[in-house]
Amino acid sequence: MIALILIGGAGTRLRPFTCDFPKPLLPVVNRPFLEYQFDILKRHGIRDVVLCTAYKPAGFHRVLGNGRRLGLRLRYVHETRPLGTGGAVKNASAHLASSILVLNGDVLHALDVTGFLKFHRAKRAELSIALTRVKDPTLYGLVETDPSGRIRKFIEKPSWDEIVTNTINAGAYLFEPSVLSRIPPGINHSLERALFPHMLEDGARLFGYVSRGYWMDIGTVEKYLQVHLDILGGVAPCRLPVPRRRPGLFAGPGARLGRELTLDHEQGCVVLGRGTRVEDFARFSRRVCVGSRCTIGKGAALEDCVVLDGSRIGDGAVLKNCVVGPDCRVGAHAVMSSGTALAGGSILRAYSQL
């Protein structure tokens, strides 16, 4: 089976971090986000992957290459103008001959791909949609199914009095090749708003498979931080990219640690990237990820935060529930509070507060 990953979006909701990097390549716990999806595919025996690019495509070639380093065969299909999710799939149709697993490139999930495929084949489905359950269904488009899993209705962002289910589209689909003929070529076309509703109207065999594992869309700064915290807290089933140095502390090659560090490892863990230096008396609370080639100053206090590659945090600075972009400078005794974010290359002067 071939996997096709949709990675053409500009990631506007995740600015400022997507101004320089496409969203699927942003580091999540010091690995390009797409590598977590690759891990899931390999776990289920899928090594042939087509990437549908549009925004900043050169970055994908530079970081991922042909996939050999990752144990995959990667091929790229580029769209020169926005084609939407459906148009992107159609644009890649020359590579798609058997059952196709289509994934959104901005979702971290623990989808049982093998179970999903068994369900799809047992139902003799033309198209199956992976679903996940959410606590607040008013924020999403819902997918209502009958007891057999056959899709009855799509409900776009309902009010509470319209809600009959809490299952939403999880951003993973199984297509039979015959479905490709339903997508018009060369135009902007949406899977979610055009193909799926039209197939339902035509009486096609559409089914919904409820995935009970972890699911997170990283499309906003808030969610981007949260996915880090979930991995560091053991909520998301993902391996950490560096070895453990001591309880609660994982450090890459060349990371240097000062004296008298404080680690609250019972609430999560701390990950330090390659070549990062931590000065004396620094304090880490709960879940913290620091990228490569960073400096954490003397007595700095970091809690539930992310610091990307090449940034320097000054002596006595305080970071809480925030994201610091790459190559930033946070001055001595500066404070970044909950919900704040610094774009790459920013300077926050000493004693400043955000």
N, C-alpha and C positions, 0 to 999 in steps of 0.2 A: 504494500500500500504506500502511496505517496502522500506526504504532508505538504500543504501549501499554507504559507503564513503571510497574512496581510499586514504589511509594514509601511504603507505609503503615506500615512497621515503626517501632518505637520506638527501635531502635538501642541496646539495653541493653548490648551488648558494647563499645560505643564510649563509654560514659560515662567521664568526666564531660562530654565535649564535646557529647553529644546531649541533655543536660538542658535546654539552651536552644534548640538548633537541631535540626531533623530531619536525619538523616544525609546525605541527598542534596543538602542545601544547604550542608554544611560546606565551607569553602574548601579547595581543593587547588591549591597554587601560586597562591593569591590569586584563584581563580575558583570559583564554586559548582560542586561536583562534577558536577551534572547537565549542565553545559554541555559537558563532554567527551563525554558520550553524544550530545548534540545535534550536536556536530561530526561524529561518525561518521555519524549519520543523514543529515545534509545532504550529506555527501560521496557518499552513495549515492542521492540524489534524494528522500529522505523528509522531508516538511515538515509532515505532519499527525500530531500526537502527542496521545495521551490520557494524562493523569497520574492514577493511582489513589491518592488520598490517604486518610489516616486520622489519623496523629499530627501535631499542630501544622500543620493545613492552611493557615492564614492566611499562614504564612511563604512558601509557594510562590506564592500570588497576589501577595504584596508584592514578592518578588524577581524573579519570572518574568513576571508579568502574563499578557497574552494571547499572548505569544511574538513579537509583531511586531518588537520590538527585536532579536531573535535570528534573524529570518528564518524563523519557524515559525508555524504555527497550533496553539496549545495549548488543549486543553479539559480540564476537571477533572471527575472522578467521585469523590465522597466516600463513605466508608463510616462509618456512625455507630457500629458495633460491629465488632470484628475478624472478618474474613471469610476470612482465609488467602489464599494466592496464587491458588487456584482460584476462591474466592468473589469476589475482587476482579476477576478477569477476567469472571466472569459478571455482576457488578454493572455493568460497562461495556458489556455486549453490545448495547445500543441504538446504540452508535457504531460497531459492528464488522460490516461487511457483506462484505468481501473478505478476501483473505489477510491475516493479522495477524502482525506481528512483536512478540513479548512479551519485554521485558527486565526483569531485576532491577535496581533502582535503586541498588545499592551495589557494582556491578562495573565496573571500568575495563578495557576490552578493545579489541583492534584487529580486531574481527570484520569479515570481508569479507561484508557483508550481501548484495551482489549475487551473489557465489559461493554463499552459503547459499541464496538464493532459487532459483537455477538448479538446485542439487542437489535441493532440495525438490520442484520441479516435475518434474525428470527422473525422480525416483523415484515420482512420483504419490503422495506421502506425504499422509496425513491430518494428521500432526504430525511435525515434525522438531525435534530437540534439538541445539543447538550443544554440542560437547564440546571439552575442552582436556586436554592431557597434564600430569601432575604427577609430581614426583620421589618423593613419599611417598604412595602410594595408600591407606595405612591411615587417613589423616586424613579421607577423604572417602567419599561414596557413589559407587561406580563404575558405569559404563554399558558393558556388553559388547555388541559388535556382530558380525555376520557379515561376510565379505569384501565384500559389497555395501553395507554400512552399515546393514542392517536390525538393529534392536535385539533382542538375545536375552534380556538379563537385566539387572536392577538389583540391585546388591550394596551393602548399607549398611555402611560402615566395616569392611571385611574385615580379617582377620588376614593375615599374609604368606603363609601356606600356602593361602589362598583366592584369591589375586590371579592373574588371568589377563590383565589389561589395566591400563593406567594412565590411561584416559580417564575424566574426570568431567564432570558436568553443568556447563556454563559459564554458566548463567543467562540463556540466550537461546533463544527458541523460535519456530517458525513454525507457526501454526494455520490450518487451513481452517475456515471458519465452521461447518461441520457438527459440529466438535468441541464447540462451545459447548453443544449439546443434551445432552452427557454430564455437564455440571456442574450439580448441583442448585442451585436459586436460594435465596438468603436464608439460607444456613447457612455455617459455617466449613468450608472445603474446601481441600485441599492439591493442587496440581498434582503435586508430586514424590512424595507418599506415597499419594495416592488415584487421581487421574486417570490418570497415566502407567502405573502397574502394572495398573490395571483395563483400560485399552486394550490393553496387552500380552496380558493373559489372554484378551481377546476376539478376538485375532488381527488387530487393527487394523494399518494400515500406519504403523508408527513407525520413523523412521530417525534415525541419529546422524551429524552432520556435524562432522568434526574441524577445529577452527580452530587454525591454527598461529601466530597472532600473540600479542601481549602479553595477559596476563590477570591481574587482581588484585582480590580481594574486600577492600574497605576496612573490613570489619566490626569490627576491633579496633584499639586504639590502636597496637599494633605495626605492623599493616598500613597504618594511616592514615599513619604516619611513612614506611613503606617506599614507598608510592606517590609521595610527594613526592620521596624520594631517587631513585626510578627515573626520574621526569620530569626532574629536575635533572641526572641523570647520562646522559640520552639513551637510557635503556633502554626507556622507554615513548614511543611515537611521538606526542607531544603538543606543540603549540606553546606557547611561553612567552607570558604575557599582557602583557609590557611590553618596550620596546625595549632594545637592548644599549647600555650606557654606555661600556664598555671591555671588553677580553677577559675573559670569565668573570664579568662583572657586568651584570645587567639591572636597570634602575631605572625606576620609574614617575614620573609628573609630580610635580615639587616635592620629590623626594628630594634630601637634602643630604648630602654626603660630607665627612668631616674629612680631616686630613692624615695621611700616612704609614700608610695602610691596608695590611694584608697580605691578599692573595687567592691562594689555592692553586687557580688556575683549571684546572690540568692534571688535577685529580681530579674536576671537576664544575663547578658554577657557583653564583653567589649571585643571588637575586632579592630586590629591595627594593620594597615597595609605595609607593603614592602618599603623599607627604608625610612619609615616614620620614626620621629624622635619625640619622646615624652619626657619633659623635664621633672625635676624633683617636686614632690608634694601635690602633684596633679590628682584630681578627684573625679572618679567616674561613677555615676549612679545609673542603675537600671540598664538600659540597652543603648549602646553607643557604637557607631561605626565610623572609623577614621580611615581615609584612603591612603594611597601611597605618597611618599615624599612629603608628608605633613610634619609640622612642628606643633606640639601642644606645650604651652609655656608653663613656667613654674607656678604652682598653686591654682592653675585654671580648673574650673569646675564644669563638667559636661554631664548632662542628663538627657536621656531619650532624644538623641540628636544624631545627625549625619554630617560629616565633614568630608568633602570630596578632595580628590588628588591635588597635591601641591599647595594646600592652604596652610596658613600660619595663624595660630591662636595665641594671643599675647598672654603675658603673665597676669594671673588673677582674673582673666576674662571668665564670664559666666554664660553658658549656652544651655538652653532648656527647650526641648520640644521644637527644634528648628532644623533648617538645612542650610549649610554653608557650601556654596558652589566651588568649583575648582579654582585654584590659584588666587584665593582671596586673602586679605590681610585683616584680621580682627585685632584691634589694638589692645593694649594692656588695660585691664579692668573694664573693658566694654561689656555690655550686657545684650544678649539676644534672647528675647522671651518667646513664649509659646506662639506658634503659627507664623513666625517670621522666616524669611528666606533671603539669601544674598546671591545675586547673579555672579557668574564666573568673573574673576578679575576685580571684584569690588573691594573697596577699602572702607572699613569701619574704624574710625579714629579712636584713640585711647579715651576711655571714660564715656564714650557714646552709649546711648541706649536705644534699642529697637523694641 
